Amino acid sequence: MTRDQTQRLLVIVPAWNEREALPGVLAELAASLPHADVLVVNDGSTDGTADVARASGTAMVLDLPLNLGVGGAMRAGYRFAAREGYDAAVQVDADGQHDPADVARVVASLDELGADVVIGARFAGVGSYTVRGPRRWAMQVLSAVLSRSAGTRLTDTTSGFRASNRRAILLFADEYPAEYLGDTVESLVIACRAGLVVRQVGVEMRARSGGVPSHNPAKAALFLGRALVALLIALSRPLGQVPAGVHR
């Protein structure tokens, strides 16, 4: 299950203070995806994340002077992918929770499912990752609403593990939201309202391989509540458009 290797794939790794986990992630990416380019977007780290990325010798590094959050880092990554002419891009987190061995399957699903965006979903029959309580309820509501927008069943709309084809790259280069969870929830709204096809495939979530999570469960639940508000705002915005001249 591999994508046409003549097409150029960019792996975007947003990283904020991930010096501990990043080297292992980059080594796994190099082993699993020798044909892909890897871009680490150093999101204003203060722990030497950019230094360990450069020392790996396997990744390009884009340094942001300030911490913009995942959305800002990913928008920078998509702009790089658009400018450099990549055919597809895939987001992989720097903490090791996304298995690089799954990247090829998620990217190949763009063609197999006829999709513009494919989500690597944690709650789609693969693996044992679970969440409970208010966080779970909020995620279920988000998925139910976005499933209607996408015209397909989506079970994990807050997953950051996702692949985008050229059409989605060009859209996200212009319109990717920088707000917290905008990079997951709002970006899917933008994609659906621009007429892009969004699908999912199941992936297994791994334990963080190093470093400290930026949000504990209570904060995550609070922010997911905010995401529900952001979702309503996103749904009320004017329809977006894929840049002219971009076709499947």
Stockholm file with secondary structure:
# STOCKHOLM 1.0

chainA/1-248         MTRDQTQRLLVIVPAWNEREALPGVLAELAASLPHADVLVVNDGSTDGTADVARASGTAMVLDLPLNLGVGGAMRAGYRFAAREGYDAAVQVDADGQHDPADVARVVASLDELGADVVIGARFAGVGSYTVRGPRRWAMQVLSAVLSRSAGTRLTDTTSGFRASNRRAILLFADEYPAEYLGDTVESLVIACRAGLVVRQVGVEMRARSGGVPSHNPAKAALFLGRALVALLIALSRPLGQVPAGVHR
#=GR chainA/1-248 SS CCCCTTSCEEEEEEESSCTTTHHHHHHHHHHHCTTSEEEEEEESCSSSHHHHHHHHSSCEEEEESSCCHHHHHHHHHHHHHHHHTCSEEEECCTTSCBCGGGHHHHHHHHHHTTCSEEEEESSSSSSCCCCCHHHHHHHHHHHHHHHHHHTSCCSCTTCCCEEEEHHHHHHHHHHCCCSTTIIIIIHHHHHHHTTCCEEEEECCBCCCCSSCCSSCHHHHHHHHHHHHHHHHHHHHSCCCCCCTTCCC
#=GC SS_cons         CCCCTTSCEEEEEEESSCTTTHHHHHHHHHHHCTTSEEEEEEESCSSSHHHHHHHHSSCEEEEESSCCHHHHHHHHHHHHHHHHTCSEEEECCTTSCBCGGGHHHHHHHHHHTTCSEEEEESSSSSSCCCCCHHHHHHHHHHHHHHHHHHTSCCSCTTCCCEEEEHHHHHHHHHHCCCSTTIIIIIHHHHHHHTTCCEEEEECCBCCCCSSCCSSCHHHHHHHHHHHHHHHHHHHHSCCCCCCTTCCC
//
